[in-house]
Amino acid sequence: MQTTWIIAADSSRARIFEELDDEHHLLEVQDLANPAGRANQGDLLTDVPDRRNFPKGGLGGTHDGEAAKDVIEHENEKFSKAVGDYLERARNDHLYDRLCVIAPPKFLG
């Protein structure tokens, strides 16, 4: 029987399961978390200098909300790449033969 992995992922979590038998019993292989995927915008921007130190318009001419969106998107992209790297290493190590991905289009890139 070929080894099938099933991954269910979004911006905050990726759970990977292995199909154990023909009756589709599953075993969780890995549970990857991205705390930034559910973080408050303010939590991710704590290192941004005070807005008063920048010219009119804020950070690089963007609004604070746009900067927060960029930070969140960047963290989500990093998580998506880390999940992809994990799956690639597992494939190279022949840990699975088939992969079923359940994820929103934005997470897939």
PyMOL commands that place a pseudoatom at each C-alpha (Angstrom):
pseudoatom trace, name=CA, resn=MET, resi=1, chain=A, elem=C, hetatm=0, pos=[0.000, 0.000, 0.000]
pseudoatom trace, name=CA, resn=GLN, resi=2, chain=A, elem=C, hetatm=0, pos=[1.255, 3.453, -0.851]
pseudoatom trace, name=CA, resn=THR, resi=3, chain=A, elem=C, hetatm=0, pos=[1.723, 5.846, 2.036]
pseudoatom trace, name=CA, resn=THR, resi=4, chain=A, elem=C, hetatm=0, pos=[-0.669, 8.779, 1.807]
pseudoatom trace, name=CA, resn=TRP, resi=5, chain=A, elem=C, hetatm=0, pos=[-0.298, 11.967, 3.772]
pseudoatom trace, name=CA, resn=ILE, resi=6, chain=A, elem=C, hetatm=0, pos=[-3.155, 14.408, 4.197]
pseudoatom trace, name=CA, resn=ILE, resi=7, chain=A, elem=C, hetatm=0, pos=[-2.416, 17.988, 5.180]
pseudoatom trace, name=CA, resn=ALA, resi=8, chain=A, elem=C, hetatm=0, pos=[-5.050, 20.424, 6.386]
pseudoatom trace, name=CA, resn=ALA, resi=9, chain=A, elem=C, hetatm=0, pos=[-3.579, 23.909, 6.631]
pseudoatom trace, name=CA, resn=ASP, resi=10, chain=A, elem=C, hetatm=0, pos=[-4.358, 27.591, 6.915]
pseudoatom trace, name=CA, resn=SER, resi=11, chain=A, elem=C, hetatm=0, pos=[-2.401, 30.659, 7.973]
pseudoatom trace, name=CA, resn=SER, resi=12, chain=A, elem=C, hetatm=0, pos=[-2.295, 29.651, 11.644]
pseudoatom trace, name=CA, resn=ARG, resi=13, chain=A, elem=C, hetatm=0, pos=[-1.963, 25.866, 11.681]
pseudoatom trace, name=CA, resn=ALA, resi=14, chain=A, elem=C, hetatm=0, pos=[-1.003, 22.876, 9.545]
pseudoatom trace, name=CA, resn=ARG, resi=15, chain=A, elem=C, hetatm=0, pos=[-1.889, 19.350, 10.610]
pseudoatom trace, name=CA, resn=ILE, resi=16, chain=A, elem=C, hetatm=0, pos=[-0.418, 16.401, 8.747]
pseudoatom trace, name=CA, resn=PHE, resi=17, chain=A, elem=C, hetatm=0, pos=[-1.998, 12.960, 8.915]
pseudoatom trace, name=CA, resn=GLU, resi=18, chain=A, elem=C, hetatm=0, pos=[-1.009, 9.583, 7.529]
pseudoatom trace, name=CA, resn=GLU, resi=19, chain=A, elem=C, hetatm=0, pos=[-3.639, 7.210, 6.197]
pseudoatom trace, name=CA, resn=LEU, resi=20, chain=A, elem=C, hetatm=0, pos=[-3.083, 3.931, 8.053]
pseudoatom trace, name=CA, resn=ASP, resi=21, chain=A, elem=C, hetatm=0, pos=[-5.255, 1.460, 6.182]
pseudoatom trace, name=CA, resn=ASP, resi=22, chain=A, elem=C, hetatm=0, pos=[-7.927, 0.931, 3.538]
pseudoatom trace, name=CA, resn=GLU, resi=23, chain=A, elem=C, hetatm=0, pos=[-10.575, 1.983, 6.060]
pseudoatom trace, name=CA, resn=HIS, resi=24, chain=A, elem=C, hetatm=0, pos=[-9.026, 5.489, 6.082]
pseudoatom trace, name=CA, resn=HIS, resi=25, chain=A, elem=C, hetatm=0, pos=[-7.959, 5.546, 9.733]
pseudoatom trace, name=CA, resn=LEU, resi=26, chain=A, elem=C, hetatm=0, pos=[-5.619, 8.471, 10.286]
pseudoatom trace, name=CA, resn=LEU, resi=27, chain=A, elem=C, hetatm=0, pos=[-2.570, 9.029, 12.465]
pseudoatom trace, name=CA, resn=GLU, resi=28, chain=A, elem=C, hetatm=0, pos=[-1.384, 12.564, 13.130]
pseudoatom trace, name=CA, resn=VAL, resi=29, chain=A, elem=C, hetatm=0, pos=[2.203, 12.871, 11.924]
pseudoatom trace, name=CA, resn=GLN, resi=30, chain=A, elem=C, hetatm=0, pos=[2.838, 16.535, 12.697]
pseudoatom trace, name=CA, resn=ASP, resi=31, chain=A, elem=C, hetatm=0, pos=[1.048, 19.592, 14.033]
pseudoatom trace, name=CA, resn=LEU, resi=32, chain=A, elem=C, hetatm=0, pos=[2.704, 22.836, 12.963]
pseudoatom trace, name=CA, resn=ALA, resi=33, chain=A, elem=C, hetatm=0, pos=[1.555, 26.139, 14.445]
pseudoatom trace, name=CA, resn=ASN, resi=34, chain=A, elem=C, hetatm=0, pos=[1.937, 29.745, 13.349]
pseudoatom trace, name=CA, resn=PRO, resi=35, chain=A, elem=C, hetatm=0, pos=[0.985, 31.963, 16.297]
pseudoatom trace, name=CA, resn=ALA, resi=36, chain=A, elem=C, hetatm=0, pos=[1.338, 35.025, 14.048]
pseudoatom trace, name=CA, resn=GLY, resi=37, chain=A, elem=C, hetatm=0, pos=[-1.529, 33.700, 11.939]
pseudoatom trace, name=CA, resn=ARG, resi=38, chain=A, elem=C, hetatm=0, pos=[-3.959, 34.620, 14.702]
pseudoatom trace, name=CA, resn=ALA, resi=39, chain=A, elem=C, hetatm=0, pos=[-2.012, 37.467, 16.293]
pseudoatom trace, name=CA, resn=ASN, resi=40, chain=A, elem=C, hetatm=0, pos=[-3.295, 40.974, 16.740]
pseudoatom trace, name=CA, resn=GLN, resi=41, chain=A, elem=C, hetatm=0, pos=[-1.797, 43.494, 14.352]
pseudoatom trace, name=CA, resn=GLY, resi=42, chain=A, elem=C, hetatm=0, pos=[-0.490, 45.454, 17.320]
pseudoatom trace, name=CA, resn=ASP, resi=43, chain=A, elem=C, hetatm=0, pos=[1.301, 42.398, 18.699]
pseudoatom trace, name=CA, resn=LEU, resi=44, chain=A, elem=C, hetatm=0, pos=[3.287, 42.050, 15.482]
pseudoatom trace, name=CA, resn=LEU, resi=45, chain=A, elem=C, hetatm=0, pos=[4.176, 45.737, 15.271]
pseudoatom trace, name=CA, resn=THR, resi=46, chain=A, elem=C, hetatm=0, pos=[5.673, 46.223, 18.730]
pseudoatom trace, name=CA, resn=ASP, resi=47, chain=A, elem=C, hetatm=0, pos=[9.144, 46.799, 17.234]
pseudoatom trace, name=CA, resn=VAL, resi=48, chain=A, elem=C, hetatm=0, pos=[7.973, 49.517, 14.814]
pseudoatom trace, name=CA, resn=PRO, resi=49, chain=A, elem=C, hetatm=0, pos=[9.287, 52.920, 15.937]
pseudoatom trace, name=CA, resn=ASP, resi=50, chain=A, elem=C, hetatm=0, pos=[6.876, 55.602, 17.057]
pseudoatom trace, name=CA, resn=ARG, resi=51, chain=A, elem=C, hetatm=0, pos=[5.007, 57.091, 14.117]
pseudoatom trace, name=CA, resn=ARG, resi=52, chain=A, elem=C, hetatm=0, pos=[6.044, 60.626, 15.166]
pseudoatom trace, name=CA, resn=ASN, resi=53, chain=A, elem=C, hetatm=0, pos=[9.611, 59.881, 14.008]
pseudoatom trace, name=CA, resn=PHE, resi=54, chain=A, elem=C, hetatm=0, pos=[8.506, 59.546, 10.390]
pseudoatom trace, name=CA, resn=PRO, resi=55, chain=A, elem=C, hetatm=0, pos=[7.477, 62.148, 7.821]
pseudoatom trace, name=CA, resn=LYS, resi=56, chain=A, elem=C, hetatm=0, pos=[3.795, 62.871, 7.324]
pseudoatom trace, name=CA, resn=GLY, resi=57, chain=A, elem=C, hetatm=0, pos=[2.045, 59.721, 6.148]
pseudoatom trace, name=CA, resn=GLY, resi=58, chain=A, elem=C, hetatm=0, pos=[3.630, 57.336, 8.614]
pseudoatom trace, name=CA, resn=LEU, resi=59, chain=A, elem=C, hetatm=0, pos=[5.928, 54.440, 7.813]
pseudoatom trace, name=CA, resn=GLY, resi=60, chain=A, elem=C, hetatm=0, pos=[7.344, 54.880, 4.348]
pseudoatom trace, name=CA, resn=GLY, resi=61, chain=A, elem=C, hetatm=0, pos=[4.259, 56.751, 3.213]
pseudoatom trace, name=CA, resn=THR, resi=62, chain=A, elem=C, hetatm=0, pos=[1.891, 53.921, 4.142]
pseudoatom trace, name=CA, resn=HIS, resi=63, chain=A, elem=C, hetatm=0, pos=[-0.901, 53.890, 6.659]
pseudoatom trace, name=CA, resn=ASP, resi=64, chain=A, elem=C, hetatm=0, pos=[-0.341, 51.964, 9.892]
pseudoatom trace, name=CA, resn=GLY, resi=65, chain=A, elem=C, hetatm=0, pos=[-2.984, 49.424, 8.851]
pseudoatom trace, name=CA, resn=GLU, resi=66, chain=A, elem=C, hetatm=0, pos=[-1.103, 48.713, 5.629]
pseudoatom trace, name=CA, resn=ALA, resi=67, chain=A, elem=C, hetatm=0, pos=[2.138, 48.162, 7.556]
pseudoatom trace, name=CA, resn=ALA, resi=68, chain=A, elem=C, hetatm=0, pos=[0.354, 45.732, 9.871]
pseudoatom trace, name=CA, resn=LYS, resi=69, chain=A, elem=C, hetatm=0, pos=[-1.118, 43.896, 6.891]
pseudoatom trace, name=CA, resn=ASP, resi=70, chain=A, elem=C, hetatm=0, pos=[2.336, 43.593, 5.348]
pseudoatom trace, name=CA, resn=VAL, resi=71, chain=A, elem=C, hetatm=0, pos=[3.777, 42.174, 8.571]
pseudoatom trace, name=CA, resn=ILE, resi=72, chain=A, elem=C, hetatm=0, pos=[0.957, 39.629, 8.892]
pseudoatom trace, name=CA, resn=GLU, resi=73, chain=A, elem=C, hetatm=0, pos=[1.248, 38.599, 5.240]
pseudoatom trace, name=CA, resn=HIS, resi=74, chain=A, elem=C, hetatm=0, pos=[5.012, 38.220, 5.616]
pseudoatom trace, name=CA, resn=GLU, resi=75, chain=A, elem=C, hetatm=0, pos=[4.617, 35.992, 8.688]
pseudoatom trace, name=CA, resn=ASN, resi=76, chain=A, elem=C, hetatm=0, pos=[2.012, 33.877, 6.886]
pseudoatom trace, name=CA, resn=GLU, resi=77, chain=A, elem=C, hetatm=0, pos=[4.278, 33.526, 3.841]
pseudoatom trace, name=CA, resn=LYS, resi=78, chain=A, elem=C, hetatm=0, pos=[7.144, 32.409, 6.093]
pseudoatom trace, name=CA, resn=PHE, resi=79, chain=A, elem=C, hetatm=0, pos=[4.864, 29.799, 7.681]
pseudoatom trace, name=CA, resn=SER, resi=80, chain=A, elem=C, hetatm=0, pos=[3.634, 28.577, 4.295]
pseudoatom trace, name=CA, resn=LYS, resi=81, chain=A, elem=C, hetatm=0, pos=[7.235, 28.207, 3.126]
pseudoatom trace, name=CA, resn=ALA, resi=82, chain=A, elem=C, hetatm=0, pos=[8.197, 26.335, 6.310]
pseudoatom trace, name=CA, resn=VAL, resi=83, chain=A, elem=C, hetatm=0, pos=[5.322, 23.888, 5.749]
pseudoatom trace, name=CA, resn=GLY, resi=84, chain=A, elem=C, hetatm=0, pos=[6.418, 23.422, 2.135]
pseudoatom trace, name=CA, resn=ASP, resi=85, chain=A, elem=C, hetatm=0, pos=[10.014, 22.809, 3.226]
pseudoatom trace, name=CA, resn=TYR, resi=86, chain=A, elem=C, hetatm=0, pos=[8.850, 20.228, 5.767]
pseudoatom trace, name=CA, resn=LEU, resi=87, chain=A, elem=C, hetatm=0, pos=[6.817, 18.397, 3.102]
pseudoatom trace, name=CA, resn=GLU, resi=88, chain=A, elem=C, hetatm=0, pos=[9.732, 18.524, 0.660]
pseudoatom trace, name=CA, resn=ARG, resi=89, chain=A, elem=C, hetatm=0, pos=[12.142, 16.992, 3.211]
pseudoatom trace, name=CA, resn=ALA, resi=90, chain=A, elem=C, hetatm=0, pos=[9.607, 14.273, 4.017]
pseudoatom trace, name=CA, resn=ARG, resi=91, chain=A, elem=C, hetatm=0, pos=[9.154, 13.516, 0.310]
pseudoatom trace, name=CA, resn=ASN, resi=92, chain=A, elem=C, hetatm=0, pos=[12.929, 13.310, -0.197]
pseudoatom trace, name=CA, resn=ASP, resi=93, chain=A, elem=C, hetatm=0, pos=[13.118, 10.934, 2.780]
pseudoatom trace, name=CA, resn=HIS, resi=94, chain=A, elem=C, hetatm=0, pos=[10.360, 8.789, 1.166]
pseudoatom trace, name=CA, resn=LEU, resi=95, chain=A, elem=C, hetatm=0, pos=[8.025, 9.205, 4.143]
pseudoatom trace, name=CA, resn=TYR, resi=96, chain=A, elem=C, hetatm=0, pos=[4.996, 9.431, 1.837]
pseudoatom trace, name=CA, resn=ASP, resi=97, chain=A, elem=C, hetatm=0, pos=[4.091, 8.490, -1.720]
pseudoatom trace, name=CA, resn=ARG, resi=98, chain=A, elem=C, hetatm=0, pos=[0.933, 10.549, -2.194]
pseudoatom trace, name=CA, resn=LEU, resi=99, chain=A, elem=C, hetatm=0, pos=[-0.095, 13.895, -0.754]
pseudoatom trace, name=CA, resn=CYS, resi=100, chain=A, elem=C, hetatm=0, pos=[-3.575, 15.347, -0.359]
pseudoatom trace, name=CA, resn=VAL, resi=101, chain=A, elem=C, hetatm=0, pos=[-3.666, 19.080, 0.449]
pseudoatom trace, name=CA, resn=ILE, resi=102, chain=A, elem=C, hetatm=0, pos=[-6.637, 20.830, 2.029]
pseudoatom trace, name=CA, resn=ALA, resi=103, chain=A, elem=C, hetatm=0, pos=[-5.943, 24.565, 2.224]
pseudoatom trace, name=CA, resn=PRO, resi=104, chain=A, elem=C, hetatm=0, pos=[-7.367, 27.887, 1.102]
pseudoatom trace, name=CA, resn=PRO, resi=105, chain=A, elem=C, hetatm=0, pos=[-5.969, 29.224, -2.196]
pseudoatom trace, name=CA, resn=LYS, resi=106, chain=A, elem=C, hetatm=0, pos=[-4.204, 32.126, -0.465]
pseudoatom trace, name=CA, resn=PHE, resi=107, chain=A, elem=C, hetatm=0, pos=[-2.171, 29.690, 1.654]
pseudoatom trace, name=CA, resn=LEU, resi=108, chain=A, elem=C, hetatm=0, pos=[-1.114, 27.766, -1.451]
pseudoatom trace, name=CA, resn=GLY, resi=109, chain=A, elem=C, hetatm=0, pos=[0.285, 30.910, -3.038]
for i in range(1, 109): cmd.bond("trace and resi %d" % i, "trace and resi %d" % (i + 1))
show_as sticks, trace
zoom trace
